[in-house]
Amino acid sequence: MTFHNVIEKILPEVRNGSETPFRIFRADGDDWRVSFANGTGENYDWVADTGVTDPYAVTFTGKDFANASYPNIIDKVLIARLQMEYQGAQNSGESTNKLRVLLEFCNENIGALSPEAADYLIDCHRPLAALDEILPSHLIFGSELDVDHAEEMIALIENHVEEHFRPQLKEKRDKRSIEGLVKTLNVQLTKNDSGRSEVKMEPPEKRNIMDYEETLCVQLGSRRIVIAENQAEPEPYLVCTIRWDNMLSIEEYYDGEVTADYVGAMRIFAKRIGALAESLETKRRESGLPIQALASSDCVEGSQHIEWENGELIIVKPEALAPEYRSAEHQLVLCTGGFGANPNASGRAVFVKELHSGKECRYDRHQVAGLADPAKLPDWALGKLVEYTKKDVASALIEGIEKAPELSQKKLTLQEKLANAKQKVAQENTAPKDNRSEKPKIPDGRE
């Protein structure tokens, strides 16, 4: 079982706020396990047993993760294991000065790490020791964390993780090749008797939901409606809904209904699709906005290669969205941060807020087309921008777009602009005046 399988397994306990304890630990090798208590209130043997198997095993209840998102759950489990590693080092008499600084760093900055970095650390048998090897001594020297070094430490971790995952990234890129296309389309290349290659189609991989195998799936409105079948069951037809609106896009199944009547299952299936379609139509009517898809041609030329600052309006590529959401109201978003906002950063996450709805989302950098061209914005978008900034944003955007010919140059921050302005004023005040008729002034007003 992978670590993310374990997190999925505890999600029902988290949603219910259960107070029954469970233990997350690693078995032999890299296999992850979660063990649930029997609920009798007695001391559980598994607590001691898993402690021997995995000295960094941690115990939680669903209530411990109240209102936590999927990434928050991962971060909390990781921090708990880091603390167990630190305590273990203390008990063994190992020098723990650097480990304590690293633990403090993780407590303060775990949310700033990319999902890939968090996955890398959680899979290390000794995450703190792994960080000690990644980071140079001068960044973690002493007994206190230097907060000024935190950003540099994060960048070094991300760079190391990128190198670690490079083979997997290469594999993803290879999927664009012929062999990759063959794998993606689920086909098989075979040789016939004459030695020529033939394509053999393989059936697509289907979901298995509680021992029911998927037979039909329709996606609409950020949900998937599935019919699955298991003829060995008294009620062989299952209809359920799937959501994946967590930070790691893990599928979650809910609202499952089983029936012995296939026609009845199809009615439930069709009813759910109809409800989703009606909900989408209602939202469109309420917004009053036209369906208008934006493309790269609606962006400032060259802006896909520059850094996007906090508050700048960017356009999400239509192919990054489901067909029913390929419209300006979902594509126009305000950048709020993320390593992916910088084209040279190792991380690729770009955090945004939808201009129309205010909904917060996350995209990868390659899913963003670039900065929105103000001359091509819909009227409603200009009105929304005025609401956000409380000023004539249209003219401000047009003024800001004058930087377009100089996109390859580094953009000045607000602090740099202020410093330049102060320097200019100081130069003007100290410059010698070419006015010989004026009497020189003497300090303190004396002549």
Secondary structure as GFF3:
##gff-version 3
##sequence-region A 1 447
A	DSSP	alpha_helix	3	16	.	.	.	ID=ss1
A	DSSP	beta_strand	22	26	.	.	.	ID=ss2
A	DSSP	beta_strand	32	36	.	.	.	ID=ss3
A	DSSP	alpha_helix	45	53	.	.	.	ID=ss4
A	DSSP	beta_strand	58	60	.	.	.	ID=ss5
A	DSSP	three_ten_helix	62	65	.	.	.	ID=ss6
A	DSSP	alpha_helix	70	91	.	.	.	ID=ss7
A	DSSP	alpha_helix	97	109	.	.	.	ID=ss8
A	DSSP	three_ten_helix	110	112	.	.	.	ID=ss9
A	DSSP	alpha_helix	115	123	.	.	.	ID=ss10
A	DSSP	alpha_helix	127	134	.	.	.	ID=ss11
A	DSSP	three_ten_helix	137	139	.	.	.	ID=ss12
A	DSSP	three_ten_helix	147	149	.	.	.	ID=ss13
A	DSSP	alpha_helix	150	174	.	.	.	ID=ss14
A	DSSP	alpha_helix	178	184	.	.	.	ID=ss15
A	DSSP	beta_strand	187	191	.	.	.	ID=ss16
A	DSSP	beta_strand	197	201	.	.	.	ID=ss17
A	DSSP	beta_strand	208	209	.	.	.	ID=ss18
A	DSSP	beta_strand	212	220	.	.	.	ID=ss19
A	DSSP	beta_strand	223	229	.	.	.	ID=ss20
A	DSSP	beta_strand	237	243	.	.	.	ID=ss21
A	DSSP	beta_strand	252	259	.	.	.	ID=ss22
A	DSSP	alpha_helix	262	287	.	.	.	ID=ss23
A	DSSP	three_ten_helix	296	298	.	.	.	ID=ss24
A	DSSP	three_ten_helix	303	305	.	.	.	ID=ss25
A	DSSP	beta_strand	313	316	.	.	.	ID=ss26
A	DSSP	three_ten_helix	318	320	.	.	.	ID=ss27
A	DSSP	three_ten_helix	323	325	.	.	.	ID=ss28
A	DSSP	alpha_helix	328	331	.	.	.	ID=ss29
A	DSSP	beta_strand	332	337	.	.	.	ID=ss30
A	DSSP	three_ten_helix	339	341	.	.	.	ID=ss31
A	DSSP	beta_strand	349	354	.	.	.	ID=ss32
A	DSSP	beta_strand	360	364	.	.	.	ID=ss33
A	DSSP	three_ten_helix	365	367	.	.	.	ID=ss34
A	DSSP	beta_strand	368	371	.	.	.	ID=ss35
A	DSSP	three_ten_helix	374	376	.	.	.	ID=ss36
A	DSSP	alpha_helix	379	389	.	.	.	ID=ss37
A	DSSP	alpha_helix	393	400	.	.	.	ID=ss38
A	DSSP	three_ten_helix	401	406	.	.	.	ID=ss39
A	DSSP	alpha_helix	414	430	.	.	.	ID=ss40
A	DSSP	three_ten_helix	443	445	.	.	.	ID=ss41
###
